[in-house]
Each structure stands twice: as C-alpha cells, then as structure tokens.
Amino acid sequence: VVSVDMKRNAQSLGVDMNRTSVIPMGVDARILFTPNAEVIRAHRQLLFVGRLDVQKGIELLIHVMPAILAEYSDCTLKIIGNGPQQRQLQEQIDRMGLNAHIELVGAVPNVDLPLHFRNSTLLVFPSL
C-alpha cells in the first residue's frame, strides 16, 4: 500500500498485516513540487492535471467556469492530460465560448509538470 491510512484500511478489511508494507509513491516531493521564488506565478490560473475521463469531473469544472468568470473575469483554467473525453471536453469549451479562458493542453511530460504546478494559482481536482 502507499500510505499508513491505506494500511489501516486494509487491516480493517482483514488483510494480513505481516504481509503488508507501506511503500510511498515514487515521487520525491521535496525536489519536484517545491515552491520556487524565481518562478512567476500566473494571476488567477486554475490548473487541473490528470486523465481526461468522466470520473475526474472535468465536464463539471468547465460547466461552472462561467460562474467563476462572473466573479473573477480574468480567471483562466489550464487542463493538462489526455484521455477518452479529450474531444468531448474541447467541444464543450467551444460550445460554451470559453476558448479565451480554458486551455486544453493535452499530455505534458512528467518532468515539465512541476513548472505548471509552480506557475498556477490554484490546483483543482473536481473528481466525482
């Protein structure tokens, strides 16, 4: 399992704890996802990073953008990832006239993700 909480959950399900170890996910957050004072943060930029799939709730995020823009007209949303909903999401963005505020970037190499995280104002995960 990847966390102590996950190990506790496995134990509650009757999993043999003698055969269970916590092995953290393979990202060194101390190096890759640390603030950097030299990076200029974008003003009111929301960021989603993940698979473009129904369970991720990206349709809903796009759907609420007009309400966000009513309050913060200079807000933008950057969506990084690919998946089965990519074409449908782009069509939704086009249909709603949000191309000036939402950028559907596509896949980005993992090595480039830290810069996107550092650049953005807020990371959003609207998963259903």
Beta strands, then each sheet from edge to edge (+ up, - down):
strand 1: 45-49
strand 2: 76-80
strand 3: 102-106
strand 4: 122-123
sheet 1: 3+ 2+ 1+ 4+
end
